[in-house]
Amino acid sequence: MPDIGTATIVYDDPDEGTTEREVENDDIVYFDDHWLVKVDETDEGDDVVRRIPRERVHHVERSIDELEKKVQGAIEQAKEQFGWWS
């Protein structure tokens, strides 16, 4: 599996105060005014995800080069799969 880079999210946790967490770029996404961050995995292999409201997030830093390559690859794959071309 190719390295897709990492992301660091800094947010306010009600129990722990300001928290910094580093995750793989695949394990963090912004959706519906929340950052969704994989924090664990169950014994069955299912992801455990923490939803962090955007108001509690100070900042997110991502290593973008590898993420951009992955996104571009997914776009090219979709074009081929569905017969799209630019």
C-alpha positions as CSV (number, residue, x, y, z in Angstrom):
1,M,0.0,0.0,0.0
2,P,1.5,3.4,-0.9
3,D,2.2,6.0,1.7
4,I,-0.5,8.6,1.5
5,G,0.9,10.9,4.1
6,T,-0.3,12.0,7.5
7,A,-2.6,14.6,9.0
8,T,-2.4,16.3,12.4
9,I,-5.6,17.6,14.0
10,V,-5.6,19.9,17.1
11,Y,-8.9,20.2,18.9
12,D,-10.5,20.8,22.2
13,D,-11.5,17.6,24.0
14,P,-14.0,18.0,26.9
15,D,-12.0,15.6,29.1
16,E,-8.4,16.1,28.0
17,G,-8.3,19.8,27.0
18,T,-6.4,20.7,23.9
19,T,-5.5,17.5,22.1
20,E,-3.2,16.8,19.1
21,R,-3.6,13.6,17.2
22,E,-1.6,12.4,14.2
23,V,-3.3,10.0,11.8
24,E,-3.0,8.7,8.2
25,N,-4.7,10.9,5.6
26,D,-7.1,8.0,4.9
27,D,-8.2,8.2,8.5
28,I,-9.5,11.8,8.6
29,V,-12.2,13.5,6.6
30,Y,-14.4,16.6,6.9
31,F,-18.1,15.9,6.5
32,D,-21.3,17.6,7.7
33,D,-19.6,20.3,9.8
34,H,-17.5,17.7,11.7
35,W,-14.0,16.2,11.3
36,L,-14.3,12.4,11.4
37,V,-11.1,10.8,12.8
38,K,-10.4,7.1,13.1
39,V,-9.3,6.6,16.7
40,D,-9.3,2.8,17.0
41,E,-10.4,-0.5,15.4
42,T,-12.7,-3.2,16.9
43,D,-11.6,-6.8,17.2
44,E,-13.7,-7.5,14.1
45,G,-11.7,-4.9,12.1
46,D,-14.4,-2.2,12.0
47,D,-13.2,1.4,12.4
48,V,-14.0,3.4,15.5
49,V,-14.5,7.0,14.5
50,R,-14.6,10.2,16.6
51,R,-16.8,13.0,15.3
52,I,-15.3,16.4,16.2
53,P,-17.4,19.5,15.6
54,R,-15.6,22.1,13.5
55,E,-16.0,24.6,16.3
56,R,-13.7,22.6,18.6
57,V,-11.0,22.2,16.0
58,H,-8.0,24.7,16.1
59,H,-6.4,23.5,12.9
60,V,-5.6,20.5,10.7
61,E,-2.3,20.1,8.9
62,R,-1.9,17.5,6.1
63,S,0.9,16.3,4.0
64,I,-0.8,16.9,0.7
65,D,1.6,15.6,-2.0
66,E,0.7,11.9,-1.5
67,L,-3.0,12.7,-0.9
68,E,-3.2,14.7,-4.2
69,K,-1.5,11.8,-6.0
70,K,-4.1,9.4,-4.5
71,V,-7.0,11.6,-5.4
72,Q,-5.8,12.1,-9.0
73,G,-5.3,8.4,-9.3
74,A,-8.9,7.8,-8.1
75,I,-10.2,10.4,-10.7
76,E,-8.3,8.7,-13.5
77,Q,-9.6,5.3,-12.4
78,A,-13.2,6.6,-12.4
79,K,-12.8,8.2,-15.8
80,E,-11.6,4.8,-17.2
81,Q,-14.3,2.8,-15.4
82,F,-17.1,5.0,-16.5
83,G,-15.7,6.0,-19.9
84,W,-15.2,9.6,-19.0
85,W,-12.3,11.6,-20.5
86,S,-11.2,15.1,-20.4
